[in-house]
């Protein structure tokens, strides 16, 4: 039998054909009829089978009693959790509860729909998520330039003539804030049609190997490089005179800012010579169409805020905004950005600051690097109880060891998780959702970031075990149980309303959203007449065509115009200038990396995906190794201000001298995880080295890239 579904492991939304016998998955392959992925698949797709069949996966809710995990019922768990929340808040105030949401939440449309009633029922200011360790600077820039935190233009990779990729590795990720399954083929096609691909990265990545040119760049200097490129564009009169000029302000300010960063001034710090910077700027400006795209390496660093802004600015001033081959806004079937705009939820920044270190909120969330401090610092508003929702912050946020110790000091903790992980092992309750193959799926967030407008809905392949609960049901169940206990419901949704929402079901809400969307059946005269049932009857998905020019209706700024040099960025320019002259001393700079068979922290319990060569090694340039008497395969100790880890070294010229790289998401074994395979694969957590105090002071984003470290041999 065949089942068609969309893979929800990463952002790429690949269409899958799953052959099965009604009980077991027999084979998984790419669906060549999928309008977005066109048959592409990566090895991680088999992770869906491996997670489904994993004996370590929790099937029932559990509570820790005297150090042992004991099964409980959902209703007992919800009631006891609610009682604990209300009791703690009555004693210590509303902010004594902390909530962290991990990035799998973004892959679950139902959890997204249920999150707000849950947040309202808890009523805490201490909310955190993976955003501040990932894409926050891009959201910040979208808010500042386009008027909404999720108003993202997407690279029109299928029609561009030049693609410059900075600090991103789409050959492994298949795109991020750019849903582009099969990106290797898409990049190769740019070259086949006579275009150019340039990769700028401290590592010669898998993407760099597909490119025409690769340039090493010193971690943390992307913003300086981008300003130097902009300076060349202004100085050589290469600014495009396209229609965008009618709705863009701030050009003189942008030119004046860039003047402070001539190519000759940034060359040494970035590691890219002035002549190359000039050439690159000219190539971008004179290509028929071009995209400058940056991802994780540009955002999770000291100057991530500036870098994300400048990426958009270059695309705009070179005439590569809102036109084929440039960056364009998608038109998704459920337009979250438009809905947020209509509801007045465009996003905000700096309305309040964290209690201890004064870090700014972004859209009601403080940086995740602040969780441990907010737990272990006494005083009013201290966190006494944590919820972690589909996240593993002990392995994925800075200074994980300190966070693990802080979690042990809580009065209580609840984790929504399929496993006992490095994080959920600290919880009092773990509430597991059914396996991904037992749930339905619609890529609410990632369809909006697609390089083509499509919509796909997957029904569950296997029936979930009787009386299992999905995350959205747990969110609403706990919220209702809390609100039944509250003396006052000010600002909250009543328990009765939450019960009604639960019985309505997430799929009915999705149906409504699809019908109201741009292709929906409530839109008179639209030929697609979209609803959930039309999507169900199209198992390969529906293609709505390539990206279209639609900036006029996508932009949500008050006056409908784009300020290409918002004031908020100007105050951070002196900090960037100062960094150019900084002496980094004898330290190496640590950067992360992603591998094809791994996805953050959660595929390491698959034997299939972890077999072969060790996945977690330190990449080091032979030049740096020689001066430290380090040989290939030596066990080395990597030390930072916050801690040290031991890891095997791999010597390669693919990493820039002065830089070392470790993949993220590893190091389960010594942190209490009950993961039979992951606990034997070795590896260490890069976040035992990252530093909660090392951050982008403009946006609060964690600086996970460019962490100063020392490396020396432990033994050969
Ligand atoms: S690229 Fe992502 S979505 Fe596609 S098969 Fe791999 S893990 Fe799944």
Boltz pocket constraint, residues with backbone or C-beta under 6 A from the ligand:
constraints:
  - pocket:
      binder: B
      contacts: [[A, 7], [A, 8], [A, 9], [A, 10], [A, 11], [A, 12], [A, 13], [A, 14], [A, 40], [A, 41], [A, 42], [A, 43], [A, 44], [A, 45], [A, 172], [A, 173], [A, 174], [A, 181]]
      max_distance: 6.0
